[in-house]
Amino acid sequence: MSFLEVRGLSKSFGGVNAVNAVSLDLKEGELLALIGPNGAGKTTCFNMLYGQLKPDEGSVKLNGRELIGQTPRKIWRMGVGRTFQITATYASMTVMENVQMALISHHRGIFSVWPPASRRHRPEARALLELVGMESQAERAASVLAYGDLKRLELAIALAHSPQLLLMDEPAAGMAPKERVGLMQLTADIVKERNIGVLFTEHDMDVVFSHAHRVLVLNRGEILADGSVEEVRANPRVQEVYLGGGSTFGEQGAGSEEGVDKEGMADA
């Protein structure tokens, strides 16, 4: 049974349909990839799901509760986590302190002055850092981390309130190939262990086809295809959108410069 139900989601900007009647379902323990060329509407969809944009039409229900009209903070409280294309961490804080701040917010302790923030929720924070492979760097400043480690830290922060749904916008953007594979394998392991649902956008087809349970393809704001990795890989319409009809995903390296667009720019 699907715990996330999106129906007829639409958004226009100045008469241009950025997203047009998009519907999708997501089950617990499922990794659903939302792919498409730049400008397909992926980030617009994410921003509507997370309350940063109000749709013109449509419904988004999490366990039967409507998310449309709620603020991002309220949606976060309802069990939705998010990571971004560009990492959002506190550079002046340590790795541990970044996760502690997320836990303090989750436990509604932002305005509490005692004990000091640096002493709060350390065991929970350490457990999250261990989960994402960052425990050994707990006391390092976030400002000196490699980009791949920042992505892992952001994932730990997103998991601090034990979300049921995790939205990951371009999780592998800017990472080296080995780091991309490692981060998505880590995400897949967490999905299985915690039985959460993940909706993620990604331009690297190697990442998508290696880890997604299901793939939904957007083109010009509309759903072009929705199915298993094998079904989407073999879909002639998807091949045409990505490769101009001249090849298939299997024949041309999905992560190569000749393959899909990897710029990772935000959609309209």
Helices and strands as residue ranges (DSSP letters): E 2-13, E 16-27, E 31-35, H 42-49, E 57-62, E 65-66, H 72-77, E 80-83, H 95-106, G 117-119, H 122-131, G 135-137, G 142-144, H 147-158, E 165-169, H 177-194, E 197-201, H 205-211, E 214-219, E 222-227, H 229-233, H 236-243
